[in-house]
Amino acid sequence: MWVGAGSIDAGNMQVGDMMAFIQYTMQIIAAFLMISLISVMLPRASVSAGRIQEILDTEPAVKSPEAPAALDPAQAGTVCFEDVCFRYPGAAENELSHISFRVERGQTLAIIGATGSGKTTLVDLIPRFYDATDGHVLLDGADVREYRFDALYDKLAFIGQRATLFSGSIRENVFFGQSAGDDTDADLQTALELVQASEFVSRLDKGTAYPVAQQ
């Protein structure tokens, strides 16, 4: 560029020639930069692909049974823990030891304790996020390990500590994840009454069609 500037000043070179030289030089430099970036990304991609393959090759420890459980109608709505113990893989001691209780239909059970005492782990055994190391977790009189996953999850509901809303109407939020045909007005009203929302929803100008933003 120094030589070119002198040549232009002396009238021996056109400005366009200098601009073309600069453009071609930048293209060459950009190509070398891309090559260096690829040489950095290839090892990362290789390691990431290996980790993804490890996940794909992992055999789930919690499996759905081939034959579903036979349910006892007399025990519908009951949850029972029978001498349940649980230990995380590789842990030196049990997280839960010899837990036994029974919750009948219509009863409410509060699980309290210090942080890390195993409250969440205890609840996670019901939907089979983990399987009990020893003992039995019974739902409707049958061991949860004898349920197919879809049948087990059909019997459970989860309400988080933090309310999550999606972009859309109130009605769409209430029926989020529901199958077509399950979104009746009666079900909608029942859901709003259960969460104590029917009073303020009824005061909105569009009712259940009122739009809400995410979160």
DORO-556221 format. One record per residue (C-alpha): x, y, z. Coordinates in nm, 3 decimals, m for minus. Layout:
BEGIN
X:Y:Z
X:Y:Z
...
//
This chain:
BEGIN
X:Y:Z
0.000:0.000:0.000
0.294:0.233:0.070
0.444:0.164:m0.271
0.103:0.190:m0.436
0.033:0.526:m0.273
0.363:0.655:m0.408
0.287:0.521:m0.754
m0.057:0.684:m0.753
0.097:1.011:m0.639
0.351:0.988:m0.920
0.075:0.914:m1.172
0.205:0.566:m1.256
m0.096:0.376:m1.111
m0.472:0.426:m1.105
m0.669:0.441:m0.779
m0.887:0.152:m0.905
m0.580:m0.073:m0.930
m0.499:0.002:m0.568
m0.857:m0.069:m0.456
m0.859:m0.400:m0.643
m0.531:m0.497:m0.474
m0.679:m0.418:m0.130
m0.999:m0.617:m0.200
m0.811:m0.924:m0.323
m0.577:m0.908:m0.025
m0.870:m0.896:0.217
m1.030:m1.199:0.051
m0.706:m1.395:0.092
m0.676:m1.292:0.459
m1.042:m1.385:0.524
m0.985:m1.727:0.369
m0.686:m1.792:0.596
m0.890:m1.678:0.898
m1.167:m1.921:0.801
m0.915:m2.205:0.771
m0.784:m2.128:1.120
m1.138:m2.119:1.261
m1.217:m2.454:1.102
m0.902:m2.606:1.252
m1.025:m2.489:1.595
m1.386:m2.604:1.546
m1.311:m2.952:1.412
m1.170:m3.091:1.742
m1.460:m2.933:1.932
m1.712:m3.086:1.692
m1.544:m3.426:1.723
m1.564:m3.419:2.104
m1.925:m3.298:2.096
m2.023:m3.571:1.851
m1.867:m3.828:2.083
m2.069:m3.700:2.378
m2.392:m3.706:2.176
m2.317:m4.062:2.069
m2.263:m4.161:2.433
m2.614:m4.035:2.513
m2.765:m4.218:2.214
m2.588:m4.540:2.315
m2.694:m4.519:2.681
m2.943:m4.783:2.792
m3.213:m4.624:3.014
m3.206:m4.757:3.369
m3.580:m4.690:3.403
m3.776:m4.895:3.150
m4.143:m4.940:3.074
m4.270:m5.294:3.149
m4.399:m5.517:2.870
m4.710:m5.615:3.067
m4.901:m5.332:3.242
m5.010:m5.354:3.603
m5.348:m5.491:3.710
m5.515:m5.213:3.908
m5.738:m5.253:4.213
m6.039:m5.016:4.179
m6.078:m5.014:4.558
m5.738:m4.845:4.594
m5.785:m4.579:4.326
m5.626:m4.249:4.426
m5.393:m4.392:4.689
m5.017:m4.348:4.714
m4.820:m4.585:4.933
m4.450:m4.616:5.017
m4.349:m4.954:5.160
m4.006:m4.954:5.330
m3.857:m4.749:5.045
m3.482:m4.686:5.027
m3.302:m4.494:4.758
m2.936:m4.435:4.683
m2.799:m4.227:4.398
m2.556:m4.414:4.169
m2.207:m4.400:4.316
m2.322:m4.255:4.649
m2.175:m4.390:4.972
m2.505:m4.393:5.163
m2.879:m4.384:5.110
m3.056:m4.057:5.037
m3.378:m4.215:5.170
m3.392:m4.499:5.421
m3.694:m4.714:5.511
m3.967:m4.464:5.421
m4.321:m4.595:5.475
m4.650:m4.406:5.455
m4.989:m4.424:5.288
m5.199:m4.139:5.151
m5.564:m4.218:5.087
m5.776:m4.058:4.818
m5.874:m3.704:4.919
m5.599:m3.671:5.180
m5.317:m3.417:5.165
m4.959:m3.492:5.264
m4.700:m3.221:5.330
m4.334:m3.319:5.311
m4.113:m3.078:5.505
m3.746:m3.075:5.590
m3.416:m2.895:5.550
m3.251:m2.838:5.215
m3.094:m3.160:5.092
m3.299:m3.383:5.322
m3.451:m3.573:5.027
m3.793:m3.413:4.980
m3.762:m3.378:4.603
m3.604:m3.721:4.571
m3.899:m3.872:4.757
m4.150:m3.717:4.518
m3.938:m3.805:4.212
m3.983:m4.175:4.290
m4.358:m4.155:4.214
m4.329:m4.059:3.843
m4.020:m4.286:3.816
m3.763:m4.018:3.751
m3.567:m4.271:3.955
m3.650:m4.621:4.076
m3.636:m4.708:4.444
m3.326:m4.903:4.544
m3.532:m5.113:4.787
m3.898:m5.129:4.878
m4.205:m5.046:4.672
m4.380:m4.728:4.561
m4.747:m4.806:4.499
m4.997:m4.596:4.304
m5.358:m4.714:4.299
m5.238:m5.034:4.465
m4.983:m5.124:4.196
m4.607:m5.076:4.193
m4.515:m4.780:3.973
m4.257:m5.003:3.803
m4.547:m5.210:3.665
m4.705:m4.913:3.486
m4.643:m4.812:3.129
m4.506:m4.459:3.125
m4.808:m4.307:2.949
m5.050:m4.471:3.193
m4.842:m4.361:3.493
m4.810:m3.999:3.380
m5.183:m3.993:3.303
m5.247:m4.033:3.676
m5.014:m3.755:3.791
m5.023:m3.377:3.787
m4.740:m3.139:3.867
m4.777:m2.783:3.992
m4.450:m2.593:4.017
m4.367:m2.320:4.263
m4.333:m2.075:3.975
m4.625:m2.014:3.741
m4.533:m2.037:3.374
m4.744:m1.871:3.104
m4.706:m1.904:2.728
m4.787:m1.647:2.464
m5.152:m1.686:2.368
m5.493:m1.663:2.530
m5.592:m1.773:2.880
m5.787:m2.061:2.728
m5.483:m2.179:2.529
m5.271:m2.171:2.843
m5.524:m2.375:3.040
m5.545:m2.642:2.771
m5.175:m2.645:2.685
m5.080:m3.004:2.597
m5.437:m3.131:2.591
m5.558:m3.350:2.306
m5.817:m3.218:2.064
m6.168:m3.264:2.199
m6.062:m3.230:2.563
m6.095:m2.851:2.563
m6.459:m2.812:2.661
m6.600:m2.501:2.825
m6.697:m2.702:3.132
m6.341:m2.827:3.177
m6.213:m2.474:3.128
m6.439:m2.335:3.399
m6.351:m2.618:3.637
m5.977:m2.555:3.587
m6.016:m2.180:3.649
m6.212:m2.243:3.968
m5.954:m2.492:4.094
m5.673:m2.238:4.060
m5.896:m1.958:4.196
m5.869:m1.760:3.873
m6.233:m1.756:3.759
m6.317:m1.435:3.947
m6.054:m1.208:3.790
m6.077:m1.379:3.448
m6.449:m1.304:3.437
m6.372:m0.933:3.482
m6.145:m0.919:3.174
m6.300:m0.764:2.865
m6.232:m1.071:2.650
m6.273:m1.331:2.925
m6.081:m1.651:2.854
m5.981:m1.517:2.510
m5.779:m1.243:2.680
m5.420:m1.252:2.542
m5.128:m1.300:2.779
m4.755:m1.267:2.715
m4.488:m1.527:2.785
m4.404:m1.553:3.156
//
